[in-house]
Amino acid sequence: MTETKSRKPANTAFKQQRLKAWQPLLTPKTVLPTLLAAGIIFAPLGGLFLYESDTVNEIVIDYTDCHKQNSSFQYLTPDLFSYKFTSENTTVVYAPSYRYTPSANDLIGGTCSIQFSIPMQLKAPIYLYYKLTNFYQNHRKYVKSLSYNQLHGDIISEAEAKASCAPIDVNPQGQIYYPCGLIANSMFNDTFDNVTFVAPPGNQEVITIHFDETGIAWPSDKKRLATTTMDLSKIVPPPNWAKRYPNGYTPENMFHPQEDEHFQVWMRTSWYPTFRKLYGALREGVLEPGIYQINVTTNYDISLYGGKKSIVLTGTSFLGDRNPFMGLAWIVMGCVCAILGVFFLGWHFFKPRKLGDHDRLSWQQVNH
């Protein structure tokens, strides 16, 4: 005789929903102290976070339209830059200016020379970022357009490239793009020369400040990358990398993703359409008050994406770079909790609600 299969769950505490549980009883004695304690804790912490954010010095300069300028320096309008410093000025702060010098080599973009002033001594560490606006790295098709197997160094087929990297997968000649995908093809490729410091008037000495471009990527990103083992005749650089590799890949001129930290930083996509990515860092020394200049080789045409590009020089606090949102959010939450606590306390004091004995609410009481 065959046994009849039953769909009845096993007679266990988990499957029969007999696990022990605890449900808090919300009474004025428990809710009011919680709200007031949250207000007392959150608001001061928010003030601390906001204060720490305000201690970060920051310079943001939009150079999107620099290529439209001539060979003489032009001052930027206030909407194109932002200076935020933590102490009173020790020198005059001038609006930044830039000029554009076309390149004689078609493979290299022109040079945008940006001058800006620093009114106080800035101590290391100081970080150099590039900032892109209205660039949607969080788009679903964009985020999916890459091949992890290819970046790991594996050999991939044409079919795999088309499945993972469309529409930047295979060229008309049947060669696979390396690295393939929209993310790699749109990589930011403006380059920033070392910052130069022109000493105050009367001293013509020019000092070059070296920003280290190593150690800017996550170690985990570097470990998972390796150079492809595919035949060089079967791979080509992405379309937007043509100026970087005008003759394609050769044994002497090959892309090594585990060595290119700018590539590693770019491949970690942003959640937001406005974002910053680290380019270099000054980990030792100081920036003295005065006028500084940085030369930017403008290879990246951000107008294709309808966005803007900027350079950012900033320090950090224990919370990171300058961002008042976290502090303001904690202050608002603390104030809301405190106000609700006071409101309900007054309500309970002037118009209390009589509570019954909750032990009498059980339906398992034995009737006598």
Buried (B, 14 or more C-beta within 10 A) or exposed (E): EEEEEEEEEEEEEEEEEEEEEEEEEEEBEEBBEEBBEBBBEBBEBBBEBBEBBBEBBBBBBBBBBBBEBEEEBEEBEEEBBBBEBEEEEEBEBEBBBBBBEEEEEEEBBBBBBBBBBBBBEBEEEBBBBBBBBEBBBEEEEBBEBBBEBBBEBBEBEEEBBBEBBBEBBBBEEEBBBBBBBBBBBBBBBBBBBBBBBBEEEEEEEEBEBEBEBEEBBEEEBBEBBBBBEBEBEBBBBBEBBEBBBEEBBEEEEBBEBBEBBBBBBBBEBBEEBBBBBBBBBBEEEEBBBBBBBBBBBBBBEBEEBEBBBBBBBBBBBEBEBBBBEBBBBBBEBBBBBBEBBBEBBEEBEEEEEEEEEEEEEEEEEEEE
